Amino acid sequence: MVVSERHANFLVNEGGATAAEVRALLARIEAAVQERFDVALERELVEWPEPAGAPDASSAADDPAGS
């Protein structure tokens, strides 16, 4: 998971990043901007909790259709 070189507000999953890794990168970005520029970023992204019984990422990757 990296920040896009073309659009700084886009994250690019270069293969296999988990939701937890995305959240961790977002937190690092927010902290770095706060420290360097004294600006608190506001996320436009809305996170929804995983529904109970949802397949984990590894099983979803094995069966993208979810069947």
Stockholm file with secondary structure:
# STOCKHOLM 1.0

chainA/1-67         MVVSERHANFLVNEGGATAAEVRALLARIEAAVQERFDVALERELVEWPEPAGAPDASSAADDPAGS
#=GR chainA/1-67 SS CEECSSCTTCEECCSCCCHHHHHHHHHHHHHHHHHHHCCCCCCCCCCCCCCTTCCCHHHHHHCTTCC
#=GC SS_cons        CEECSSCTTCEECCSCCCHHHHHHHHHHHHHHHHHHHCCCCCCCCCCCCCCTTCCCHHHHHHCTTCC
//
